[in-house]
Amino acid sequence: MDAMLYMIQNMGLWTLLEGCLLIANALAILNEDRFLAPRGWSFQEYSGVKRNSIKGQIIGLIYATQYLRVLLIMFNSLCIVVKLVSG
């Protein structure tokens, strides 16, 4: 219990940003043909589903992260350099 409390108290902004970067990476690698389309989450569904619904928002987020892959590569590179420099 004390170890968990200590870990939560020491989690800073950098750790939170790394977690968000990992989630963005996970969304960016989802393949539309193999994973999204069989489950009804393809881009064609996005145009038919109300964009304000939860499903429409998640589909939009997935496609936004896939569209910004170059930016994700730069953020990943920056994260790696900071980790190498800071230890």
C-alpha positions as CSV (number, residue, x, y, z in Angstrom):
1,M,0.0,0.0,0.0
2,D,2.8,2.4,0.9
3,A,4.7,1.5,-2.2
4,M,1.7,2.3,-4.4
5,L,1.2,5.7,-2.6
6,Y,4.9,6.5,-3.1
7,M,4.7,5.6,-6.8
8,I,1.7,7.8,-7.3
9,Q,3.3,10.8,-5.5
10,N,6.4,10.5,-7.6
11,M,4.6,10.4,-10.9
12,G,5.3,13.7,-12.6
13,L,4.3,15.5,-15.8
14,W,6.9,13.6,-17.8
15,T,5.5,10.2,-16.9
16,L,2.0,11.4,-17.8
17,L,3.2,12.6,-21.2
18,E,5.0,9.3,-21.8
19,G,1.8,7.5,-21.0
20,C,-0.2,9.7,-23.5
21,L,2.5,9.0,-26.1
22,L,2.2,5.3,-25.6
23,I,-1.6,5.4,-26.1
24,A,-1.2,7.5,-29.2
25,N,1.3,5.0,-30.6
26,A,-1.2,2.2,-29.8
27,L,-3.9,4.0,-31.7
28,A,-1.6,4.8,-34.7
29,I,-0.7,1.2,-35.4
30,L,-4.2,-0.1,-35.6
31,N,-4.8,-1.5,-39.1
32,E,-8.1,-0.6,-40.8
33,D,-8.3,-3.7,-43.0
34,R,-7.3,-6.3,-40.4
35,F,-8.7,-4.9,-37.1
36,L,-11.0,-1.9,-37.5
37,A,-13.2,-2.8,-40.5
38,P,-14.3,-6.3,-39.3
39,R,-15.5,-4.7,-36.0
40,G,-17.4,-1.9,-37.8
41,W,-15.0,0.9,-37.0
42,S,-13.8,1.8,-40.5
43,F,-13.7,5.3,-41.9
44,Q,-16.8,4.6,-44.0
45,E,-18.6,4.0,-40.7
46,Y,-17.4,7.3,-39.4
47,S,-19.2,9.2,-42.2
48,G,-22.4,7.3,-41.4
49,V,-22.3,7.4,-37.6
50,K,-23.1,10.6,-35.8
51,R,-19.8,12.3,-35.3
52,N,-20.8,13.5,-31.9
53,S,-21.4,10.0,-30.6
54,I,-18.8,8.2,-28.5
55,K,-18.1,5.8,-31.4
56,G,-17.7,8.6,-33.9
57,Q,-15.4,10.5,-31.6
58,I,-13.2,7.4,-31.0
59,I,-13.0,6.6,-34.7
60,G,-12.1,10.3,-35.4
61,L,-9.3,10.0,-32.7
62,I,-7.9,6.8,-34.2
63,Y,-7.8,8.4,-37.7
64,A,-6.3,11.6,-36.4
65,T,-3.4,9.7,-34.8
66,Q,-2.9,7.6,-37.9
67,Y,-2.8,10.8,-40.0
68,L,-0.2,12.4,-37.7
69,R,2.3,9.5,-37.7
70,V,5.3,11.7,-38.7
71,L,4.6,13.9,-35.7
72,L,4.4,10.8,-33.5
73,I,7.8,9.7,-34.9
74,M,9.3,13.0,-33.9
75,F,7.8,12.9,-30.4
76,N,9.1,9.3,-30.0
77,S,12.6,10.4,-31.1
78,L,12.5,13.3,-28.7
79,C,11.4,11.0,-25.8
80,I,14.2,8.6,-26.6
81,V,16.9,11.3,-26.7
82,V,15.6,12.8,-23.4
83,K,15.7,9.3,-21.8
84,L,19.2,8.7,-23.1
85,V,20.5,12.1,-21.8
86,S,18.8,12.1,-18.4
87,G,19.3,8.4,-17.6
